[in-house]
């Protein structure tokens, strides 16, 4: 999926919501445990319920890999379901891969050619050869970890390097390896005040923004400091939507939460 297609979907839906598909068997409603593939059944119900309100889905691969081959099978089936039934939705594999060049190439083939994801999250710690291989695939995206929403981001990302925070050096350097049509950056919603400085470095790139909802990030603050002329944001909510209920109404409640966020986004866009 190319950049213009993402922008068109945002304009059409008046939403820039990304729904994180992070299934946890301990939280999936008990009645689904009787299904042959509880994770897949849970995901498809969530997807059908939330598709009208979002433009992207982001399965975190750890929540599938934890269940071995059956979990990986659930992931493959989930991605195929989205691609078949909702082909206009952007599909992000939240895998946080990144290694030496030939290994990164294999990761890219796995997620782009085998699973048919549109994008993959990438850890840039090992430098250019951990990022560049993901940029060699047409209409595919590397989403580089920039400034994350977790508390531990202070350990490295916000330490000074050459007179400024390391995450700014990382973003500025990585941006030179790609462009705004094949690279995005992860910037956590809990760091909203720092978006303005980031936008000075990458005014045209899309930002994947986790941390709204359960982690306490403010959508209003994110948009105030991070929005650009194309919106330039994919704001993710996972637990706040998919686990809004653990009863038989879980999909209905998920739809309600997604709709509330989408309506807030539409109001922000109307006033932009």
Secondary structure by P-SEA (a helix, b strand, c coil): ccaaaaaaaaaaaccbbbbbbccccccccccccccccaaaaaaaaaaaacccccccccccccccccccaaaaaaaaaaaaaaaaccccbbbbccccccccaaaaaaaaaaaaccccccbbbbbccccccccccccccccccccccccccccccccccccccccccaaaaaaaaaaaacccccbbbbbbcccccaaaaaaaacccbbbbccccccccccaaaaaaccccccccccccccccccccccccaaaaaaaaaaaaaaaaaaaaaaac
